[in-house]
Amino acid sequence: MEFNLEVPQNEFFVRSVSEEGICVHKDVFNKPFILSGERIIPEWNVSSIDDIDAASLQLIFDLQPEVILIGTGRKQVFLPPETQAHFIRRNFGFEVMTTDAACRTFNVLVSEGRRVVAGLLPLIP
């Protein structure tokens, strides 16, 4: 799915999402990564929702977002309650959705000037 959006040059936006990867600016990511409007952390050491824990979330929390999006791949998979508790204890708002929905939501929030961070798992056939 390709996204078309006129954007300022100083912020990252998702250009497209496919089984080949997630295109941000001119780079394609086919492994889990973290994305904010100002920064890309190209290696997020998780391979599935089950791997998301306090240590992997700390990379996201350190960016001090207003909103956190978790893209779970092709299917929406909710985080276990003990993982959700990490967000709640730190008072971070979060949403869990498919990766393509998370990318669309990310683009909208960044275009509104919001401090959003997305942890994205790629689409796997």
Backbone as a ProteinNet text record, in pm:
[ID]
protein_1_A
[PRIMARY]
MEFNLEVPQNEFFVRSVSEEGICVHKDVFNKPFILSGERIIPEWNVSSIDDIDAASLQLIFDLQPEVILIGTGRKQVFLPPETQAHFIRRNFGFEVMTTDAACRTFNVLVSEGRRVVAGLLPLIP
[TERTIARY]
84.3	0	89.8	72.8	154.5	75.7	145.2	84.5	141.5	58.3	104.8	69.6	170.7	150	255	213.8	308.4	357.1	488.5	541.5	660.3	683.7	805.1	926.2	1039.6	1159.1	1226.3	1188.8	1258.9	1189.6	1089.8	1021.4	1011.9	1014.4	999.5	851.9	819	684.4	696.4	596.2	592.9	543.5	621.1	585.9	502.3	534.7	458.4	479.4	384.7	391.4	358.4	444.8	420	492.5	477.8	548.3	699.1	744	887.6	944.9	861.2	908.1	829	873.9	811.1	907.9	862.3	947.3	928.6	1037.2	1039.6	1147.2	1106.6	1196.1	1242.4	1369.9	1418.2	1467.9	1446.9	1493.3	1377	1406	1305.7	1347.8	1255.9	1280.9	1197.8	1264.7	1191.7	1212.2	1260.5	1272.9	1209.8	1174	1112.8	1202	1137.6	1210.6	1120.1	1181.4	1108.9	1119.2	1008.2	1000.8	935.6	999.7	936.6	944.8	888	894.9	1035.8	1122.5	1258.7	1366.3	1331.9	1436	1388.3	1482.8	1457.4	1557.5	1507	1593.1	1577	1675.2	1655.9	1651.5	1697.9	1695.9	1623.5	1501.4	1423.8	1427.6	1487.8	1518	1395.4	1294.6	1176.8	1145.3	1092.4	1052.8	902.4	837	691.5	641.2	511.5	449.9	496.1	518.7	561	697.3	778.5	912.2	911.2	799.2	793.4	788.5	888.4	898.6	948.1	975	1017.5	1142.9	1239.2	1364.4	1342.1	1262.8	1238.9	1152.9	1064.7	981.3	1059.2	1165.4	1241	1295.2	1332.3	1378.2	1270.6	1145.7	1032.6	1007.3	1003.9	976	1079.1	1205.3	1311.6	1288.1	1207.9	1178.8	1069.2	1010.2	908.8	792.4	726.3	614.7	487	397.1	260.9	179.6	202	126.7	224	199.9	280	189.7	236.2	165.6	248.3	183.5	249.8	183.7	261.4	213.9	249.7	149.6	170.2	185.3	206.9	218.1	86.5	61.6	-58.8	-186.7	-177.2	-294.8	-277.1	-388.2	-384.9	-378.3	-278.2	-259.7	-243	-327.8	-320.9	-206.4	-150.5	-43	-99	-22.4	-67	-81	-168.2	-188.8	-60	31.9	156	241.4	232.7	304.4	232.7	100.7	24	53.6	80.7	107.3	230	328.3	447.5	408.4	314.3	267.8	191.7	103.3	15.9	96.7	193.4	276.6	353.9	388.9	466	376.7	246.1	148.4	161.2	188.6	194.3	67.4	7.3	-105	-52.6	-123.2	-76.7	-193.7	-167.6	-265.3	-192.3	-259	-204.8	-294.4	-232.5	-309.1	-223.2	-281.6	-200.8	-94.7	11.7	121.2	78.9	1	-39	-128	-215.3	-297.6	-211	-112.2	-21.4	56.4	97.3	171.1	82.4	-40.9	-133.4	-159.1	-182.4	-207.2	-84.5	32.6	158.4	168.3	143.3	153.5	57.8	-64.1	-161.4	-114.1	-71.6	-30.8	94.8	190.9	310.7	273.7	185	144.6	72.6	13.6	-52.3	45.7	172	272.2	275.3	215.8	213.1	343.6	381.2	500.3	457.4	467.5	424.7	546.3	546.5	650.2	579.4	628.3	571.5	675.8	640	719.5	653	723.3	659.9	720.9	633.9	673.1	633.7	718.2	686.8	570.4	515.2	413.6	485.5	439.9	500.9	395.7	428.5	327.3	285.4
-115.4	0	122.9	208.6	328.5	447.4	532.5	652.6	772	867.9	992.9	1105.6	1185	1291	1397.7	1521.8	1632.1	1657.7	1650.4	1660.5	1754.6	1814.3	1892.3	1800.5	1851.7	1769.9	1733	1796.2	1771.3	1668.7	1598	1497	1367.7	1256.2	1126.1	1094.1	1036.4	988.8	854	771.3	642.6	665.5	619.4	635.4	518.9	396.3	279.9	163.8	69.7	-51.7	-169.1	-269.8	-389.7	-506.8	-624.5	-742.1	-727.7	-639.5	-616.8	-529.4	-452.4	-368.8	-240.3	-158.8	-29.6	77.3	159.7	262.8	393.8	442.5	571	653.3	770	854.6	770.4	734.4	652.1	515.7	484.7	358.6	261.6	132.9	28.6	-60.2	-78	-157.8	-285.2	-400.2	-527.2	-606.4	-537.3	-593	-492.6	-535.8	-443.1	-321.3	-203.6	-79.5	18.9	125.9	231	358.4	428.6	548.3	662.5	778.2	901.8	1001.4	1117.1	1218.4	1268.5	1255	1307.1	1200.6	1075.9	976	836.6	757.2	616.3	534	436.8	339	211.6	182.5	78.2	-64.8	-87.1	-223.2	-225.4	-277.6	-297.7	-446.9	-488.5	-627.9	-707.5	-712.2	-796.3	-867.9	-986.7	-1056.5	-1081.5	-1061.9	-1076.2	-997.4	-989.1	-920.6	-982.6	-1112.7	-1181.8	-1135.1	-1078	-1030.7	-889.6	-821.5	-684.2	-689.9	-627.1	-626.4	-488.8	-475.4	-346.2	-294.6	-381.4	-338	-290.1	-362.1	-320.1	-194.1	-177	-56.7	66.5	46.5	160.3	247.5	187.2	265.3	363.3	318.7	404.8	508.8	465.8	557	669.5	638.8	739.5	855.1	833.6	939.4	1034.5	1006.2	1090.9	1128.9	1029.5	1060.1	1096.3	1162.6	1183.6	1056.3	992.5	874.4	770.3	645	533.7	442.9	408.3	314.5	187.5	73.8	-54.4	-121	-141.1	-210.2	-356.7	-443.8	-585.5	-674	-615.1	-694.2	-695.7	-804.5	-815	-824.8	-888.3	-904.7	-826.2	-773.7	-704.6	-808.7	-792.4	-880.9	-791.3	-808.7	-722.9	-764.1	-665.8	-690.8	-758.4	-848.8	-909.5	-803.1	-824.5	-725.1	-683	-776.8	-739.5	-645.1	-655.2	-562.4	-427.7	-429.1	-304	-225.5	-295.5	-229	-138.8	-172.5	-87.8	52.2	59.4	187.9	264.7	194.2	257.3	312.1	235.6	281.5	409.1	423.3	541.1	651.3	628.7	728.1	763.3	662.7	681.5	627.9	707.1	659.2	571.3	462.7	373.9	310.3	271.7	199.6	85.2	-27.8	-144.9	-172.7	-186.9	-206.8	-277.9	-311.3	-368.9	-267.8	-316	-225.9	-123.4	-161.7	-60.9	45.5	9.2	108.2	197.2	138	217	318	278.7	370.4	485.8	457.4	565.1	659.4	602.9	684.9	766.9	707.3	778.1	900.8	884	995.8	1110.1	1074.4	1177.6	1252.9	1180	1244.5	1331	1283.5	1363.2	1489.9	1477.5	1596	1699	1654.1	1745	1802.1	1763.3	1813.5	1740.8	1624	1546.2	1471.2	1448.2	1367.9	1221.4	1153.7	1015	927.8	810.3	710.7	579.4	511.3	383.7	274.2	164.7	41.5	-47	-75.8	-141.3	-277.7	-377	-510.2	-518.1	-573.5	-577.4	-672.5	-655.9	-749	-876.2	-987.9	-1115.2	-1198.5	-1245.8	-1323.2	-1449.1
0	0	0	-97.1	-105.9	-52.8	23.3	77.3	2.1	-30.3	-91	2	36	132.2	109.8	102.6	95.4	236.6	257	391.4	397.5	514.8	533.6	527.8	489	473.4	605.2	716.7	842.3	931.4	881	959.5	881	953.6	888.7	871.8	757.6	727	659.4	677.2	609.8	467.9	371.2	229.4	177.5	223.9	179.2	276.2	270.5	351.9	260.3	260	180	244.7	185.1	235.9	220.6	130.1	111.8	222.3	288.3	397.5	410.5	504.2	531.7	483	391.4	332.7	408.9	466.3	536.4	469.7	418	338.9	220.9	213.6	102.3	149.3	276.3	333.5	348.8	329.5	346.1	463	556.9	677.1	669.4	679.5	676.6	804.9	908	1042.4	1139	1259	1354.1	1379.3	1386	1411.7	1483	1532.5	1604.1	1523.1	1512.8	1430.5	1506.3	1502.9	1550	1435.1	1451.5	1346.5	1322.4	1422.5	1412.7	1408.6	1437.8	1457.3	1417.8	1367.2	1338.6	1419.4	1492.3	1558.9	1475.9	1389.2	1287.5	1340.2	1460.5	1512.8	1646.7	1643.4	1765.2	1791.6	1898	1922.5	1968.6	1883.3	1906.2	1775	1785	1662.5	1658.3	1774.2	1781.4	1902.7	1914.4	2027.8	2159.2	2159.2	2281.3	2331.5	2243.3	2281.6	2341	2334.3	2385.3	2537.6	2599.4	2745	2790.5	2918.3	2973.3	2904.4	2878.5	2815.5	2672.7	2594.9	2456.1	2449.5	2546.1	2549.4	2596.2	2671	2722.8	2609.8	2496.8	2381.1	2335	2340.6	2302.6	2411.1	2536.6	2647.3	2655	2622.5	2628.3	2531.5	2428.4	2331.1	2379.4	2494.8	2558.7	2465.6	2407.2	2317.4	2392.4	2321.2	2371.3	2351	2235.8	2196.5	2143.3	2179	2130	2047.7	1928.8	1842.8	1831.8	1843.3	1823.3	1703.2	1597.7	1477.7	1486.8	1486.3	1515.9	1392.3	1276.9	1154.3	1079.8	1009.2	925.5	1009.1	1126.5	1212.6	1341.6	1391.1	1519.7	1631	1716.2	1830.8	1952.6	2051.1	2168.5	2259.9	2326.3	2421.2	2546.2	2605.9	2730.7	2840.4	2937.8	3044.5	3114.5	3137.4	3206.2	3120.8	2988.5	2899.7	2897.6	2892.9	2896.8	3024.1	3131.3	3259.2	3252.3	3168.4	3153.7	3103.2	3011.4	2958.7	3066.8	3134.1	3233.4	3350.8	3399.1	3511.1	3476.3	3349.2	3306.6	3248.9	3251.5	3207.8	3059.3	2974.7	2830.1	2767.2	2678.7	2599.8	2488	2456.8	2351.1	2279.4	2155.9	2074	2005.7	1995.3	1928.3	1808.4	1689.9	1567.2	1463.5	1350.2	1243.3	1202.1	1141.8	1105.3	1001.7	901.4	802.2	866.1	958	1028.4	1117.1	1182.6	1266.9	1183	1063.5	975.3	929.4	892.8	852.7	969.2	1086.7	1205.9	1240.9	1231.4	1255.9	1165.9	1036.1	942.3	978.1	1014.8	1052.2	1176.3	1278.5	1403.4	1384.6	1307.2	1281.7	1203.8	1107.1	1028.8	1115.4	1225.5	1320.5	1422.6	1412.9	1506.6	1639.3	1646.1	1770.2	1788.8	1913.5	1945.9	1953.9	1842.9	1832.9	1804	1863.3	1837.1	1804.8	1699.9	1659.6	1667.2	1730.4	1726.7	1624.1	1514.9	1401.3	1370.7	1365.6	1318.1	1170.5	1085.8	941.9	911.9	790.6	742.7	701.3	750.1	715	643.4	522.9	446.7	518.1
[MASK]
+++++++++++++++++++++++++++++++++++++++++++++++++++++++++++++++++++++++++++++++++++++++++++++++++++++++++++++++++++++++++++++

